[in-house]
């Protein structure tokens, strides 16, 4: 019969939060970040027999003060209007103008700014991943 295993989304949702399952079914709670891709170097022996590997993942997490939710803590950057980039005009000679798109200096390219009291902290998390026996080269977990 078919395998009743969990998908990679379910495994990461156990560690990082989230509903698991697929589709845009009325998501609540914090917005999910980008997928983490971490290549592992494994010997052929370990692929054949299976092995448990610990990964150290570094990420940034936003901490809100009491009484403030995610929507009220973030505002659109007024310098770039949420785009994360600004156009800079520079004269490079008589009658010659150069226009360059650069990262917004106010929000550092994020397009948003946090209100007073909101902190962005670096967080280190240790994940234990089990590489099942018989997995193939470049197979995703």
Secondary structure, 3 states (H helix, E strand, C coil): CCCCCCCHHHHHHHHHCCCCCCCCCCCCCCCCCCCCCCCCCCCHHHHHHCEEEEEEEEEEEEECCCCCCHHHHEEECCCCCCCCEEEEEEEEECCEEEEEEEECCCCCCCCEEECCCCEEEEEEEEEEEEECCCCCCCCCC
